[in-house]
């Protein structure tokens, strides 16, 4: 059985950065039978091993959680390390003291990086370790690197000024200078640059949703991507700030295992310093961030789905989880660390505009296909599955607006009849891309594994091709968003792809959770995922899957842009539940039967410790209320108001009840348990 697992572990797979066009890729490549030294599909000289809990305990005793070690203390393991020239064992996931208990519960503490002599192959060492009784699973650190990246289409300062001086007004009402160009947010069917190929309403229907919520700063979206321009004038107010970390790049003040993570973490370079201006950076991460949370109503640039209304802290926050940087190769280790980091540091939405190439691609054009089923993916990438499970199960809070996390992936850009993994997994959301007329983008994956659709743009359709039936040529039909200024002098520009469709869905989910926060409602993450994709909560698009679509594509051995036509009938019923609809989704969030009313939480405190709770989170309009706390037995615990938070301090072991009364008359009764430091009463 273990031998079969190893064969699956080295399954050929290519991971694609589902970005602006089919030519823009980031790939986790497959392991060939004889990998060359110039293009390795994995990081040589290391494997990922999940040891048994007993071995993990011995490694912890040896100090590996604080530094690297050379031996495990287990005879059979150390003999094998000697045999393959093993010289270092490192825990994959750094210790986060706040969440180590659940890390152990979920088994992630058992994963280690084993480094060994390059005289041995990954295949050989993997099989040797898999045969040990002390080893539960083995994986490889696949190399992720960009290939043939096509650049964004920047907007010049002149073009920016022309749009900013336009008198065209839309219903949305935000004063952002470029809003009139954002058909993805509001498509009135009259945008001249889209030629004849547009339909009113072919957008995410966010205008009506803004009447309910424009975002909430307590909702955090983790973007796993290139670095994000955290100094961008249209983004910086909505970048997540780790208040517990402080100002040093070299200290881990919050004890989460990462030094200097003020706004997230650069997993590529192992530093809290986020980078976005390498000559090889494409601006992909900054563009994705702008769609979700560019600052609304600030008079400049673009609007976003959940970027607030222009008042302080009214938009959702962006946590930067940098897993790509310029042309530096990264690996699966960085991806899984980013997933766990997001859950442990407050993110509730995981935005992933990347994924494995579809298992149904045309192999002549794309090379060997990716995972063909969820079973293959689980067997072939066990550490990724476990890290994703950790995020989905542990993000959020049982006492917050959402219990668990929502993971959202791009479906892929190979025009294949199957979405790529991990997004195609049943507990993820996989997003296909549409154009400004509800038709599928010419590059989008579709079919099994596809959950929902969203505007991704279709440059090939609108920009390059003359429709032979009408003789008309359209202009740019891509998605306009933020870009770093080293890529675009104006700080804005266009991309297309399922990468651009994906953040529309992430933004809508974040907006829905913001509205739930306003209503003081609590949901399970699975409830949110299902509500998002219910038939009554999306825009139906199957009626547009008729006839043909004209576009251009590069054809191998011919070159240039060849005129093509795409039959639309195969996409009917294959683009997920329909197109994401923010207005319907927020209406579903607000339905009386949806979710449960939030209640002030029961508390568990250790003797001598303190626990802070923000009462406003549990009362409607709570920010404008005052509170009175009555504790039955103040010899066990005390409480005082410090700023906007209630600070409870455990004095001695025991249990008591308490009552919080808000100035509007609403009351919540709750329990407080104080334990000794060993966890026993």
Protein Blocks (a to p, Z undefined) as FASTA:
>chain_A
ZZmmmmmmmpccddddddfblklccddddddfbdcfklccbdehiacddddfklmmmmmm
nopmmmccfbeoiaklmmmmmmnopabdcdfbacdfklmmmmmmnopmmpccddddfkbc
fklmmmmmmmpmkbmbdcdddddddehiacdddddfklmmmmmmpcbdcfkopacfklmm
mmmlocghiafklojmccehiaghlmmmmmmogbdfkbccddddddddfkbfklmmmgcc
dfknojafkbcfkonopahilnbccfknopabdcfkbfkbgolmmmmmmmmmpcehklpa
jddfknojoiahkaccdddddfbecjbccdfklmmmmmmmmmmnopabdcddbddddfkb
cfklnopaddfbfklmmmmmmmlmmmmmmmmmmggjfklmbgcddddddfbjnhpabdcd
fklpmkbccdddddfeopacfkbcehehiabdcdebjfklmmmpccfklopacddfbdcd
dddfklpmnopacdedjklmmmmmmmmmmmmmmmmmmnopacdfklmmmmmmgmklcccf
klmmgcjdddddddehklpaddddddfklmgoplojbdcdfklmmmmmmpmkgojddddd
dddddehiacdddfklmcghklmpccddddfblmlbccddehjbccdddfbgcddddddd
dfkopacddddddddfkopZZ
